[in-house]
Amino acid sequence: MATHKASLKKHITLWPLVLYGVGDILGAGIYGLVGKAAGLMGNAVWVAFMVSMTAASLTGLSYASLSSRYPRAGGAAYITHKAFGSHFLAYVVGLAVLASGLTSMATACRVFAGYFSGLFPLFSEPVIIIGLALSLAIIIFMGIRETIWTNSFLAAIEICGLLFIILMGLSFVGSVNYLDATTVQNPIGDLSIPILLGGAVLTFYSFVGFEDMLNVSEEVVEPERTLPKGLLLSVAISSLIYMSISIVAVSVIPATELAASKQPLVDVIGKAAPWFPPVVFSLIALIAVSNTALLNYVMGSRLLYGMSSQGLLPKFLADIHPKRLTPHRAILILLVVLLILALSGDISDLARATSVLLLICFSLVNLALIVLQKKDKVKGRFEVPAFVPAAGLVVCIAMLTQAKSEELLIAGGIIAFIGLLYFFVKPSAEAIAKMDL
């Protein structure tokens, strides 16, 4: 009797995909880092977001082209292996994406703690971080249906909160010089290329998420056509919101005050709309930030489970809970790592470490498209000229040159650990060749 292997159902159409992408991109980055970025860039913080948007858009075009060529849930690791044929490089890229998700989760937890302590000062930040991490682990352990419901609810509130800030702050726009980059760190207001790229490395974290859309490609209707459109629309909508938020924030509150705030956007709405209960917006911010952590936790647990199932990580991580049907051991391992990162790192260092890891992966993806355009006869429905991935590669490398020693050490340590893990686990060439990350 013939048996059929279960496959993922294709049910995601264009606009649900766009909502997924926008919900993944928006979140902890803008709620937590607009203050840090203002401390570095002053009123010119929007320029840093614009550079980050350029880098994300160019790389997004490369991802869109690659997704139309190879519509499978292989992500950066699969593309890297196909372009360069290196098992080790593909393995490192695959786990680097997972690591970026972990640092993103840790950053979200610290942002959450900052907003929560502003709302309930009796609780210490370590206690808040532990409470959030445990709550997310429980939701994801309960099941994917519960997780999706939670995500949909949080994403809707998250987007509405940002749009509300923009609407309330419009009357303040035009009140400051938006090219004034004067800060404590930059007293002469120098808007040089190194300063600009340094700010962009930090704000680039806000755009993290669009690359995750490839992971649902096997559930997308007509992925060769839908994925490129959905990806580009998600980046465009998120970019518009981010640029608007950054301009509104420095229009309402001086950059120095934003930099010192633990809950910058709550302070912005407190001045722009004093009639609006600050407690309500604090809750909106908490919801938005927790959604970022939730999405990354889901992605991370599935990556660990999938890689373990394929022999790329220790087998015990591939166990499924008999009742909840979730990868409970992978969820538990991620919880431990998440707590270690969130309780030990500064928010900006963690965010920039995430940016460094992803900029390395994005550089390889852009280079991979250049290579594949020359050597692979496969053509997708969305092709881009070679200068697009070339420009994306140059921008990513330029931003990497401005990374500080702290985040380079964190990112380098993570990559070194991945390299050691490769030689410890010794995955087979066949397992790496069919990586489904």
Secondary structure, DSSP 8 states (H G I E B T S, - for coil): -----------B-HHHHHHHHHHHHSSHHHHHHHHHHHHHHGGGHHHHHHHHHHHHHHHHHHHHHHHHHS-STTHHHHHHHHHH--HHHHHHHHHHHHHHHHHHHHHHHHHHHHHHHHH-TTS-HHHHHHHHHHHHHHHHHH-HHHHHHHHHHHHHHHHHHHHHHHHHHGGGTTSS-TT----SSSTT----HHHHHHHHHHHGGGGTTGGGGGGGGGGBSSHHHHHHHHHHHHHHHHHHHHHHHHHHHHHHS-HHHHHH-SSHHHHHHHHH-TTS-HHHHHHHHHHHHHHHHHHHHHHHHHHHHHHHHTTSS-GGGG---TTT-S-HHHHHHHHHHHHHHHHHS-HHHHHHHHHHHHHHHHHHHHHHHHHHHHH-----SS---THHHHHHHHHHHHHHTT--HHHHHHHHHHHHHHHHHHHHH---HHHHHT---
